[in-house]
Amino acid sequence: VFFHNALPFVGFGFLDNAIMIAAGTQIELSIGVVLGISTMAGNAPNVSKSSLEDNCQIQNCLFLFSSSSLAGYVEALASRLGLSIPDLTPKQADMWQTRLSAHLGKAIGVTIGCILGMFPLLFFGDEEEKLEEKN
């Protein structure tokens, strides 16, 4: 039950975080410029908190839509990898141990997926250092 719930959430967390990191800059440069808001507004003293919250909400909606639309593909891939549905009776499925295993599997799976999905950060460090050196 744990692994049946964890594996798809590893994929979901990976896609969600990787998409958010990779596309976040582009979304900020396009939608953020048009609407006059920035996710990095917290670093600028003259930008209000509400504009920061607005842009974060726009990005969160876009990321959740893209990653949730990919959830079916993640589940299909998990089933192709041989992950079968546990054969439980209705009484077993309703046990607190089964529910706890399912929730822990989802939580640990999405945590591992989000950590793995941070790989695009490996490609962003040099640009910021070069900009700081120029200033």
C-alpha positions in Angstrom: 0.0 0.0 0.0 2.9 2.3 0.9 4.7 1.8 -2.4 1.6 1.8 -4.5 0.9 5.3 -3.2 4.5 6.5 -3.0 5.7 5.8 -6.5 3.1 8.0 -8.4 3.7 10.8 -6.0 7.4 10.7 -6.6 6.7 11.3 -10.2 4.1 14.0 -9.5 6.5 15.8 -7.0 9.3 15.6 -9.5 7.3 17.0 -12.4 5.7 19.7 -10.3 9.0 21.0 -8.9 11.0 20.7 -12.1 8.3 22.5 -14.1 8.0 25.2 -11.4 11.7 25.8 -11.4 12.3 25.6 -15.1 9.3 27.6 -16.2 9.1 30.0 -13.3 11.6 32.4 -14.7 9.9 32.5 -18.1 6.5 33.0 -16.5 7.9 35.8 -14.4 9.5 37.5 -17.4 6.3 37.3 -19.5 3.2 37.4 -17.3 5.1 39.2 -14.5 6.2 42.0 -16.8 2.8 42.4 -18.4 1.1 42.6 -15.0 3.9 44.5 -13.3 4.5 41.9 -10.6 7.5 39.8 -9.7 8.1 36.7 -7.6 11.3 38.2 -6.4 9.3 41.2 -5.1 10.2 40.3 -1.6 13.8 41.4 -2.3 12.7 44.8 -3.6 11.6 47.4 -1.0 9.3 49.3 -3.3 7.0 46.4 -4.3 3.9 45.7 -2.3 3.2 42.3 -0.7 -0.1 42.0 -2.6 1.6 42.0 -6.0 3.9 39.3 -4.8 1.0 37.2 -3.7 -0.9 37.8 -7.0 2.0 36.5 -9.1 2.6 33.5 -6.8 -1.1 32.6 -7.2 -0.9 32.9 -11.0 2.2 30.7 -11.1 0.8 28.1 -8.6 -2.4 27.8 -10.7 -0.3 27.3 -13.9 2.0 24.8 -12.3 -0.8 22.8 -10.6 -2.7 22.6 -13.9 0.4 21.4 -15.9 1.5 18.9 -13.3 -2.0 17.6 -12.5 -2.7 17.2 -16.2 0.4 14.9 -16.3 -0.8 12.9 -13.3 -2.5 10.3 -15.6 0.7 9.7 -17.4 2.6 9.3 -14.2 0.1 6.7 -13.0 0.2 4.9 -16.3 4.0 4.8 -16.1 3.8 3.4 -12.6 1.5 0.6 -13.7 3.8 -0.2 -16.6 6.7 -0.5 -14.2 4.8 -3.3 -12.6 3.1 -1.5 -9.7 -0.1 -3.3 -9.2 -3.0 -2.4 -7.0 -2.8 -4.1 -3.6 -5.4 -6.9 -3.3 -7.2 -5.9 -0.2 -10.6 -6.8 1.2 -12.9 -3.9 2.0 -12.2 -4.5 5.7 -8.4 -4.3 5.2 -8.7 -1.2 3.1 -10.6 0.5 5.9 -8.0 -0.3 8.6 -6.2 2.6 10.2 -2.9 0.9 9.4 -3.8 0.8 5.7 -4.9 4.5 5.6 -1.7 5.5 7.5 0.5 3.6 5.0 -1.3 5.2 2.1 -0.9 8.7 3.5 2.7 8.2 4.5 3.5 6.8 1.1 2.0 9.9 -0.6 3.8 12.3 1.8 7.2 10.6 1.5 6.7 10.1 -2.2 6.0 13.7 -3.0 8.8 14.8 -0.7 11.3 12.6 -2.6 9.9 13.7 -5.9 10.2 17.4 -5.0 13.8 16.9 -3.9 14.7 15.1 -7.1 12.8 17.8 -9.1 15.2 20.5 -7.9 17.7 19.4 -10.5 17.2 22.5 -12.7 18.8 24.5 -9.9 22.1 23.0 -10.9 22.0 25.1 -14.1 21.1 28.5 -12.6 23.9 29.3 -10.2 26.5 30.7 -12.7 24.2 33.4 -14.2 23.5 35.1 -10.8 27.2 35.1 -9.9 28.2 36.7 -13.2 25.6 39.5 -12.7 26.8 40.2 -9.2 30.4 40.4 -10.4 29.4 43.0 -13.1 27.7 45.2 -10.5 
